[in-house]
Amino acid sequence: MFEGPFDLLLFFIERDELDIHDIPIFQITNEFIGYIRQLEQLNIEVASDFILTAATLMRIKAKMLLPRTEKDEQGNEIDPRKELVQHLLEYKKYKSVLPELVVMEEQRMAQQNRGNIQAELQQIANANHFEYELQDLSLYKLMRVFEKVMVRFEDEQNRPKHTVITYPYTLEEQRDIILQLVQQRRQVTFSQLITEFPDKIGMIFNFLAILDMLQLNLIGVEVGEGFNDFIITPAEGQATQVMQLLVE
């Protein structure tokens, strides 16, 4: 078990002797997701910070696959891994001093306070008929404590909340659905697919499935009316037979 997601990431980096300034994000992401799946198989509840870190790794992985358009003030491309590397370096720095702090804590715990302060304060409190814990209490101190509690409560309420949503789509399923529609109707417009899958994620999965099938030469595309619509048709020649076999 690891103390947190950064502890797990550092374990992978140190185990495989990776360069922390040039993390192979594909490898790290796969191993991190694999660890979370092992926890789920063992019926161990996965902490939210692990899930958030997994989502962050997948977001960085997706950015690494896309052309980099973000640049800094000097015109250099911004590495999507930069923020993650900075957090890991900070975590590694604090983790390196933990052994020293543990030794200091053990030394302090072994020491004894001079005199018997608690007994003396209790004796004074009994003589004056009040609890010594309240002897230094004032309205000002109460107001300061109340202010700190309210500030902490407001910070907790305004803290960003991260929600992970699982969508009921896969590229394979959407590809099969589109192939069936094309076989039945001989041609399907993209606007018709939008009507059947109107949500944003459904449109994205359908569009990616169409690109995948075009690359495999399973379908053809014709320009329809307007600039935002096109017609999906069966592929010509042997690709049509392959399409029919896939649909069957």
C-alpha positions in Angstrom: 0.0 0.0 0.0 1.2 3.5 -0.8 0.6 6.8 1.1 -0.8 8.5 -1.9 -0.7 8.7 -5.8 2.6 10.5 -5.9 4.2 7.9 -3.7 3.0 5.3 -6.2 4.4 7.3 -9.2 7.8 7.7 -7.5 7.9 4.0 -6.9 7.4 3.3 -10.6 10.0 5.9 -11.5 12.6 4.6 -9.1 11.9 0.9 -9.8 12.4 1.3 -13.5 15.2 3.9 -13.1 13.3 6.5 -15.2 14.2 10.1 -15.7 11.7 12.1 -13.6 12.2 15.1 -16.0 11.3 13.0 -19.0 8.6 10.6 -17.8 7.3 8.1 -20.4 3.7 9.0 -19.8 2.3 6.0 -21.7 4.1 3.5 -19.6 3.5 5.2 -16.3 -0.3 5.7 -17.1 -0.7 2.0 -17.9 1.0 0.8 -14.7 -0.9 3.3 -12.6 -4.3 2.2 -14.0 -3.2 -1.4 -13.6 -2.6 -0.8 -9.9 -6.0 0.7 -9.4 -7.7 -2.2 -11.1 -5.8 -4.6 -8.8 -7.2 -2.7 -5.8 -10.7 -2.9 -7.3 -10.3 -6.7 -7.8 -9.4 -7.1 -4.2 -12.5 -5.1 -3.2 -10.3 -2.3 -1.7 -11.8 1.1 -1.9 -9.8 3.4 -4.2 -9.2 6.9 -2.7 -10.4 9.8 -4.7 -6.9 11.3 -5.0 -5.8 8.1 -6.9 -8.8 8.4 -9.3 -8.0 12.2 -9.8 -4.4 11.4 -10.5 -5.4 8.6 -13.0 -7.7 11.1 -14.8 -4.8 13.6 -14.9 -2.4 11.0 -16.4 -4.9 10.1 -19.1 -5.4 13.8 -19.9 -1.7 14.3 -20.2 -1.4 11.1 -22.3 -4.1 12.5 -24.7 -2.3 15.9 -24.9 0.9 14.1 -25.8 -0.8 12.5 -28.8 -2.1 15.8 -30.2 0.0 18.5 -31.9 1.3 20.9 -29.3 0.0 24.4 -29.9 0.5 26.0 -26.4 3.7 28.0 -26.1 5.3 30.0 -23.4 6.4 33.7 -23.5 9.7 32.7 -25.2 7.8 30.8 -27.9 8.8 27.3 -26.7 6.2 24.5 -26.7 4.8 23.8 -23.3 5.3 20.2 -22.2 2.0 18.7 -20.8 4.0 16.8 -18.2 5.6 19.9 -16.7 3.1 20.5 -13.9 3.1 16.8 -13.0 6.9 16.8 -12.8 6.9 19.8 -10.6 4.5 18.2 -8.2 6.6 15.0 -8.1 9.8 16.9 -7.4 8.1 18.8 -4.5 6.7 15.5 -3.1 10.1 13.8 -3.4 11.8 16.7 -1.6 9.4 16.6 1.4 9.5 12.8 1.4 13.4 12.8 1.7 13.3 14.7 5.0 10.7 12.4 6.6 13.3 10.0 8.1 14.9 13.0 9.9 11.6 14.2 11.2 10.8 10.7 12.5 14.1 10.6 14.5 13.4 14.1 15.9 9.9 13.0 16.9 11.3 9.9 18.7 13.9 12.0 20.5 11.2 14.5 21.6 8.9 11.8 22.8 11.7 10.4 25.0 12.1 13.7 26.8 10.3 14.7 30.0 9.0 18.1 30.9 10.7 20.0 33.7 8.6 20.1 36.9 5.0 19.0 37.1 3.2 21.9 35.4 -0.2 20.2 35.0 -0.4 19.3 38.7 0.6 22.9 39.7 -2.0 24.4 37.4 -4.7 22.1 38.7 -3.8 23.0 42.3 -4.1 26.7 41.5 -7.4 26.1 39.7 -8.8 24.1 42.7 -7.8 26.9 45.1 -9.6 29.6 43.0 -12.6 27.4 42.1 -12.3 27.5 38.3 -10.9 25.3 35.6 -7.4 26.3 34.6 -8.1 25.6 30.9 -10.3 28.6 30.9 -8.0 31.0 32.8 -6.6 32.6 29.6 -9.9 32.6 27.7 -11.3 35.9 26.4 -13.9 37.1 24.0 -11.2 38.2 21.6 -9.7 34.7 21.5 -13.1 33.2 21.0 -13.8 35.5 18.1 -10.4 34.6 16.5 -11.1 30.9 16.8 -14.6 31.3 15.4 -13.2 33.3 12.4 -10.6 30.6 11.7 -13.3 27.9 11.8 -15.6 29.9 9.4 -12.7 30.5 7.0 -11.8 26.8 7.0 -15.5 25.9 6.4 -15.8 28.3 3.5 -12.6 26.9 2.0 -14.0 23.4 2.2 -17.2 24.4 0.6 -15.4 26.2 -2.3 -12.9 23.4 -2.9 -13.2 22.0 -6.5 -15.0 18.7 -6.8 -14.0 16.3 -9.4 -16.5 13.8 -10.9 -15.5 10.8 -13.0 -18.2 9.8 -15.5 -18.3 6.5 -17.4 -20.0 6.9 -20.8 -21.8 3.8 -22.4 -19.8 4.0 -25.6 -16.9 2.1 -27.2 -15.3 2.5 -30.6 -16.0 -1.1 -31.5 -19.7 -0.9 -30.6 -20.2 2.3 -32.5 -18.4 1.0 -35.5 -20.6 -2.1 -35.6 -23.8 0.0 -35.2 -22.7 2.3 -38.1 -21.9 -0.7 -40.3 -25.3 -2.2 -39.7 -27.1 1.1 -40.5 -25.1 1.4 -43.7 -25.9 -2.2 -44.8 -29.6 -1.7 -44.1 -30.1 1.8 -45.6 -27.2 1.8 -48.2 -26.4 5.3 -47.1 -26.5 7.2 -43.8 -25.9 10.9 -43.2 -23.9 12.1 -40.2 -26.8 14.3 -39.2 -28.9 11.1 -38.9 -26.3 9.7 -36.5 -26.5 12.9 -34.5 -30.2 12.4 -34.2 -29.8 8.9 -32.9 -26.9 9.8 -30.6 -27.6 13.4 -29.7 -25.2 13.8 -26.7 -21.8 15.3 -27.2 -19.8 12.2 -26.3 -21.9 10.0 -28.6 -21.1 12.3 -31.5 -17.4 12.2 -30.7 -17.3 8.4 -30.5 -19.3 8.1 -33.8 -16.9 10.5 -35.6 -13.9 8.5 -34.3 -15.5 5.3 -35.4 -16.0 6.7 -38.9 -12.4 7.8 -39.1 -11.3 4.3 -38.0 -13.5 2.6 -40.7 -12.3 5.0 -43.4 -8.7 4.0 -42.6 -9.7 0.3 -42.8 -11.6 1.0 -46.1 -14.8 -0.4 -44.7 -16.9 2.6 -45.7 -16.9 5.5 -48.1 -17.8 9.1 -47.6 -19.6 11.6 -49.9 -20.1 15.3 -49.4 -23.7 16.0 -48.5 -25.7 19.2 -48.5 -24.0 22.0 -46.6 -20.6 22.1 -45.1 -21.5 20.3 -41.8 -22.9 17.1 -43.2 -21.7 14.1 -45.2 -23.0 10.8 -46.4 -21.6 7.4 -45.3 -21.8 4.7 -48.0 -20.6 1.1 -48.3 -17.1 0.7 -49.5 -16.4 -0.5 -53.0 -15.0 -3.9 -54.1 -13.6 -6.3 -51.6 -14.0 -3.9 -48.7 -17.8 -4.3 -49.0 -17.5 -8.1 -48.4 -15.3 -7.4 -45.4 -18.0 -5.0 -44.1 -20.7 -7.6 -44.5 -18.7 -10.2 -42.7 -18.1 -7.8 -39.8 -21.8 -7.0 -39.6 -22.8 -10.7 -39.6 
